[in-house]
Amino acid sequence: IKDANGVDTAELKPEEEWTNVEDSLSVGNYKSLNAIFNGVDQNMFRRF
């Protein structure tokens, strides 16, 4: 995870402080993960 200056950090930014771009990227990431996890059966999921 990188902070606003591009420096690696282990601290997460609170969701209330996200920019519109960060929020949009988060939604896209959620939709992608949701499609992957709901698009495979249990046998295929175990292979991951």
Secondary structure, 3 states (H helix, E strand, C coil): CECCCCCECCCCCCHHHCCHHHHHHHHHHHHHHHHHHHCCCHHHHHHC
